[in-house]
């Protein structure tokens, strides 16, 4: 928006402006705006600048437009290791593991970022044996390398392997602890996740927003209300209670633990609520046999002009089924048709 105002006022963008805009497009996945920016770069005479071209490769990769990323990369008059890393990351992030490996093998020089990008391509897309082999061949490793492997083991259903690596780390940041806690939680080992969270606190590592989301998920799976309340107190102490994602995780945890008053109290105090927050509160009611409250909350949500997603509709249909409420079910069906979700197989089954 600010860039548009800048243009309306006749201020000419420079190289730094374009880098900032391309970074914003990358983070938003805003492909159309990124393409518009690319056209402006060409018209402004910056088309052969290596830094801008690398930023374009990065933007197109983040937006999933690999043909455009490759076109920019192939037409660069010169490339440095950062440019190669951008193309490698574009393939890696989009699951093109073989293309990533070909790019990695063709690099005239590599740095630690290159090795970590290839490692992530393997680990994040289920090629754990290849990731393990590459990890052992790395000329140097940093905490990102170790975290990537721990995450890979967790995603492959091997939290024990993840823990073995975690215990070997000479240095661990909060991301390392979060990754290991998530590996336990993803694999149904909530008790181990809680124990590790306790150890993290004893080691003086301050939890982040991601820590709380993962550990609240562990409490949800265990229906561990007492531990969940303790973590809620930690959330308040660290100032994360106003975060919409953490607040939603608290609502979900209290709902899974059957403590609807606590769930509703958190929900009502949230300074901001998105569709996920509303759906979590409705889900808490449904899980505890309170279909009437689910439907009332759904009506309130519609009054606030929030658009339901498919999870919301499934939750509301569950409430209608539990109440044997045909009229409300038909009204929900009409909303589903208007929203274009009728062809979704999961919504259709509900």
C-alpha positions as CSV (number, residue, x, y, z in Angstrom):
1,X,0.0,0.0,0.0
2,X,2.8,2.4,0.9
3,X,4.6,1.5,-2.4
4,X,1.4,2.4,-4.3
5,X,1.2,5.8,-2.5
6,X,4.9,6.4,-3.4
7,X,4.1,5.8,-7.1
8,X,1.0,8.1,-6.9
9,X,3.2,10.9,-5.6
10,X,5.6,10.5,-8.5
11,X,8.5,9.2,-6.4
12,X,10.8,7.0,-8.4
13,X,11.7,3.7,-6.7
14,X,15.4,2.7,-6.5
15,X,17.1,-0.6,-6.1
16,X,16.6,-0.7,-2.3
17,X,12.8,0.0,-2.8
18,X,12.5,-2.9,-5.2
19,X,14.3,-5.2,-2.9
20,X,11.9,-4.3,0.0
21,X,8.9,-4.8,-2.2
22,X,10.1,-8.1,-3.5
23,X,10.7,-9.3,0.0
24,X,7.1,-8.3,1.0
25,X,5.7,-10.2,-2.1
26,X,7.8,-13.2,-1.0
27,X,6.4,-13.2,2.5
28,X,2.8,-12.7,1.3
29,X,3.0,-15.1,-1.6
30,X,1.8,-12.2,-3.8
31,X,2.7,-13.5,-7.2
32,X,0.8,-10.9,-9.3
33,X,2.2,-8.0,-7.4
34,X,5.7,-9.6,-7.7
35,X,5.3,-9.9,-11.4
36,X,4.2,-6.2,-11.6
37,X,7.3,-5.3,-9.6
38,X,9.4,-7.4,-12.0
39,X,8.1,-5.4,-14.9
40,X,8.8,-2.1,-13.2
41,X,12.4,-3.3,-12.5
42,X,12.9,-4.0,-16.2
43,X,11.4,-0.6,-17.2
44,X,13.6,1.2,-14.6
45,X,16.8,-0.3,-16.1
46,X,17.7,-2.4,-13.1
47,X,17.1,-5.7,-15.0
48,X,20.7,-6.9,-14.9
49,X,21.5,-6.1,-11.3
50,X,22.6,-9.3,-9.6
51,X,21.1,-8.5,-6.2
52,X,17.7,-7.6,-7.7
53,X,17.7,-10.7,-10.0
54,X,18.5,-12.9,-7.0
55,X,15.6,-11.3,-5.1
56,X,13.4,-12.1,-8.1
57,X,14.4,-15.7,-8.1
58,X,13.7,-15.8,-4.3
59,X,10.3,-14.2,-4.8
60,X,9.2,-16.5,-7.6
61,X,10.3,-19.5,-5.6
62,X,8.4,-18.4,-2.5
63,X,5.3,-17.8,-4.7
64,X,5.7,-21.3,-6.3
65,X,6.3,-20.0,-9.8
66,X,9.4,-22.1,-10.5
67,X,9.4,-21.6,-14.3
68,X,9.7,-17.8,-13.7
69,X,12.4,-18.3,-11.1
70,X,14.3,-20.5,-13.5
71,X,13.9,-18.1,-16.4
72,X,15.3,-15.2,-14.3
73,X,18.1,-17.4,-13.1
74,X,19.1,-18.7,-16.5
75,X,19.2,-15.2,-18.0
76,X,21.4,-13.7,-15.3
77,X,24.6,-12.4,-16.9
78,X,26.5,-13.4,-13.8
79,X,25.6,-15.4,-10.7
80,X,27.2,-15.7,-7.3
81,X,26.7,-18.3,-4.5
82,X,23.7,-16.3,-3.2
83,X,22.0,-16.6,-6.6
84,X,22.6,-20.3,-6.8
85,X,21.3,-20.7,-3.2
86,X,18.1,-18.8,-4.3
87,X,17.4,-21.3,-7.1
88,X,18.3,-24.2,-4.9
89,X,15.9,-23.0,-2.2
90,X,13.2,-22.4,-4.8
91,X,13.3,-26.1,-5.8
92,X,13.7,-27.3,-2.2
93,X,10.8,-25.3,-0.8
94,X,8.4,-26.6,-3.5
95,X,9.3,-30.2,-3.2
96,X,11.4,-30.6,-6.3
97,X,14.1,-32.6,-4.6
98,X,15.8,-34.0,-7.7
99,X,16.0,-30.6,-9.3
100,X,17.4,-29.2,-6.1
101,X,20.0,-31.9,-6.0
102,X,21.0,-31.2,-9.7
103,X,21.3,-27.5,-8.8
104,X,23.4,-28.4,-5.7
105,X,25.7,-30.6,-7.7
106,X,26.2,-28.0,-10.5
107,X,27.1,-25.2,-8.1
108,X,30.6,-23.8,-8.8
109,X,30.9,-23.1,-5.1
110,X,28.8,-23.9,-2.0
111,X,28.5,-22.4,1.5
112,X,26.8,-23.5,4.6
113,X,23.5,-22.0,3.4
114,X,23.7,-24.3,0.3
115,X,24.3,-27.4,2.3
116,X,21.4,-26.5,4.7
117,X,19.1,-25.9,1.8
118,X,19.8,-29.3,0.3
119,X,19.5,-30.9,3.7
120,X,16.1,-29.3,4.2
121,X,15.0,-30.5,0.8
122,X,15.7,-34.1,1.8
123,X,14.5,-33.9,5.4
124,X,11.3,-32.0,4.8
125,X,10.1,-34.2,1.9
126,X,10.7,-37.6,3.5
127,X,14.1,-38.5,2.1
128,X,15.6,-39.1,5.5
129,X,18.3,-41.6,4.4
130,X,19.6,-39.0,1.9
131,X,19.4,-36.3,4.5
132,X,21.4,-38.4,7.0
133,X,24.0,-39.2,4.4
134,X,24.4,-35.5,3.4
135,X,24.5,-34.4,7.1
136,X,27.5,-36.7,7.7
137,X,29.2,-35.3,4.6
138,X,28.8,-31.6,5.5
139,X,32.1,-29.9,5.9
140,X,30.6,-27.8,8.7
141,X,27.3,-27.7,10.5
142,X,25.4,-25.1,12.5
143,X,22.3,-25.2,14.7
144,X,20.1,-25.0,11.6
145,X,21.6,-28.2,10.3
146,X,20.9,-30.0,13.5
147,X,17.4,-28.6,13.8
148,X,16.6,-29.6,10.2
149,X,17.6,-33.2,11.0
150,X,15.6,-33.3,14.2
151,X,12.5,-32.1,12.4
152,X,13.1,-34.7,9.6
153,X,13.2,-37.5,12.2
154,X,10.0,-36.2,13.8
155,X,8.2,-36.0,10.5
156,X,9.2,-39.5,9.7
157,X,7.7,-40.8,13.0
158,X,11.0,-41.4,14.7
159,X,11.1,-39.1,17.8
160,X,13.7,-41.4,19.4
161,X,16.1,-40.7,16.5
162,X,15.3,-37.0,16.9
163,X,16.1,-37.1,20.6
164,X,19.4,-38.8,20.0
165,X,20.5,-35.9,17.8
166,X,19.0,-33.3,20.2
167,X,21.1,-34.8,23.0
168,X,24.3,-34.6,20.9
169,X,23.9,-30.8,20.2
170,X,26.6,-28.7,21.8
171,X,24.4,-25.6,21.6
172,X,20.6,-25.4,21.5
173,X,18.5,-22.3,20.9
174,X,14.8,-22.0,21.5
175,X,14.1,-23.3,18.0
176,X,16.0,-26.5,18.8
177,X,13.8,-27.1,21.9
178,X,10.7,-26.2,19.9
179,X,11.6,-28.6,17.1
180,X,12.2,-31.5,19.6
181,X,8.9,-30.7,21.5
182,X,7.1,-30.7,18.2
183,X,8.6,-34.1,17.2
184,X,7.2,-35.6,20.4
185,X,3.8,-33.9,20.0
186,X,3.4,-34.9,16.3
187,X,4.0,-38.5,17.3
188,X,1.6,-38.7,20.2
189,X,4.2,-38.5,22.9
190,X,2.7,-35.7,24.9
191,X,4.1,-36.8,28.2
192,X,7.7,-36.7,26.8
193,X,6.9,-33.2,25.3
194,X,5.8,-32.0,28.7
195,X,8.9,-33.4,30.4
196,X,11.1,-31.7,27.8
197,X,9.3,-28.4,28.3
198,X,10.0,-28.6,32.0
199,X,13.7,-29.3,31.3
200,X,13.7,-26.3,28.9
201,X,12.5,-24.1,31.8
202,X,15.1,-25.5,34.2
203,X,17.8,-24.7,31.6
204,X,16.7,-21.1,31.6
205,X,15.5,-21.1,28.0
206,X,12.6,-18.6,27.5
207,X,9.7,-20.2,25.6
208,X,8.5,-18.6,22.4
209,X,5.0,-18.4,20.9
210,X,5.8,-21.6,18.9
211,X,6.8,-23.4,22.2
212,X,3.4,-22.6,23.8
213,X,1.5,-23.7,20.7
214,X,3.3,-27.1,20.6
215,X,3.1,-27.8,24.3
216,X,-0.6,-26.8,24.5
217,X,-1.2,-29.3,21.7
218,X,0.5,-31.9,23.9
219,X,-1.8,-31.0,26.8
220,X,-4.8,-31.3,24.5
221,X,-3.8,-34.8,23.3
222,X,-3.3,-35.9,26.9
223,X,-6.4,-34.1,28.3
224,X,-3.9,-32.8,30.9
225,X,-5.9,-30.0,32.4
226,X,-3.7,-29.3,35.4
227,X,-0.6,-29.0,33.2
228,X,-2.5,-26.9,30.7
229,X,-3.5,-24.4,33.4
230,X,0.1,-24.1,34.5
231,X,1.2,-23.4,31.0
232,X,-1.7,-20.9,30.6
233,X,-0.1,-19.1,33.6
234,X,3.3,-19.1,31.8
235,X,1.6,-17.7,28.7
236,X,0.2,-14.8,30.7
237,X,3.5,-14.2,32.4
238,X,5.3,-14.0,29.1
239,X,2.8,-11.7,27.5
240,X,1.6,-14.1,24.7
241,X,-2.0,-14.3,25.9
242,X,-3.1,-11.6,23.4
243,X,-1.7,-13.5,20.5
244,X,-4.5,-14.9,18.4
245,X,-2.8,-18.2,17.6
246,X,-1.8,-18.9,21.2
247,X,-5.2,-17.8,22.4
248,X,-6.8,-20.3,19.9
249,X,-4.4,-23.0,21.2
250,X,-5.6,-22.3,24.7
251,X,-9.3,-22.5,23.7
252,X,-8.6,-25.8,21.9
253,X,-6.7,-27.2,24.9
254,X,-9.5,-26.3,27.4
255,X,-12.1,-27.8,25.1
256,X,-10.2,-31.1,24.7
257,X,-9.9,-31.2,28.5
258,X,-13.6,-30.6,29.0
259,X,-13.2,-27.2,30.7
260,X,-15.7,-25.2,28.7
261,X,-15.9,-22.3,31.1
262,X,-12.1,-21.8,30.8
263,X,-12.3,-22.1,27.0
264,X,-15.1,-19.5,26.8
265,X,-13.3,-17.2,29.2
266,X,-10.1,-17.2,27.0
267,X,-12.2,-16.8,23.9
268,X,-14.2,-13.8,25.2
269,X,-11.0,-12.1,26.4
270,X,-9.2,-12.4,23.0
271,X,-8.5,-8.9,21.6
272,X,-8.7,-10.4,18.1
273,X,-10.4,-13.5,16.8
274,X,-10.0,-15.1,13.4
275,X,-12.1,-17.9,11.8
276,X,-9.8,-20.5,13.4
277,X,-10.5,-19.0,16.9
278,X,-14.3,-19.1,16.3
279,X,-14.1,-22.6,15.0
280,X,-12.0,-23.8,17.9
281,X,-14.6,-22.5,20.4
282,X,-17.4,-24.2,18.4
283,X,-15.4,-27.4,18.3
284,X,-15.0,-27.2,22.1
285,X,-18.8,-27.1,22.4
286,X,-19.4,-29.9,20.0
287,X,-16.8,-32.2,21.6
288,X,-18.5,-31.8,24.9
289,X,-22.1,-32.3,23.6
290,X,-23.1,-28.6,23.6
291,X,-24.6,-28.4,20.2
292,X,-27.0,-25.6,21.0
293,X,-24.1,-23.3,22.1
294,X,-22.3,-24.2,18.9
295,X,-25.1,-23.0,16.8
296,X,-25.5,-19.8,18.8
297,X,-21.8,-19.1,18.4
298,X,-22.0,-19.7,14.7
299,X,-24.9,-17.2,14.4
300,X,-22.8,-14.6,16.3
301,X,-19.9,-15.3,14.0
302,X,-22.0,-14.6,10.9
303,X,-23.2,-11.4,12.5
304,X,-19.6,-10.3,12.7
305,X,-19.3,-10.8,8.9
306,X,-16.7,-13.5,9.2
307,X,-16.8,-16.1,6.4
308,X,-16.8,-19.7,7.5
309,X,-14.3,-22.1,6.1
310,X,-14.8,-25.8,5.5
311,X,-13.8,-26.8,9.1
312,X,-16.3,-24.4,10.5
313,X,-19.1,-26.0,8.4
314,X,-18.1,-29.5,9.4
315,X,-18.2,-28.5,13.0
316,X,-21.6,-26.9,12.7
317,X,-23.0,-29.9,10.8
318,X,-21.7,-32.1,13.6
319,X,-23.7,-30.0,16.1
320,X,-26.8,-30.2,13.9
321,X,-26.4,-34.0,13.8
322,X,-26.0,-34.3,17.5
323,X,-29.1,-32.2,18.1
324,X,-31.0,-34.0,15.3
325,X,-31.7,-30.4,14.1
326,X,-32.8,-30.7,10.5
327,X,-33.9,-27.0,10.0
328,X,-30.5,-25.6,11.2
329,X,-28.8,-28.3,9.1
330,X,-30.6,-27.2,6.0
331,X,-29.7,-23.6,6.7
332,X,-26.1,-24.6,7.1
333,X,-26.3,-26.5,3.8
334,X,-27.6,-23.4,2.1
335,X,-24.6,-21.4,3.5
336,X,-22.2,-24.2,2.2
337,X,-23.7,-23.9,-1.3
338,X,-23.3,-20.1,-1.2
339,X,-19.7,-20.4,0.0
340,X,-18.8,-23.0,-2.7
341,X,-17.8,-25.8,-0.4
342,X,-20.5,-28.2,-1.5
343,X,-18.2,-30.1,-3.9
344,X,-15.6,-30.7,-1.1
345,X,-15.7,-34.4,-0.3
346,X,-15.2,-34.0,3.5
347,X,-18.0,-31.3,3.7
348,X,-20.2,-33.5,1.5
349,X,-19.7,-36.5,3.9
350,X,-20.6,-34.3,6.9
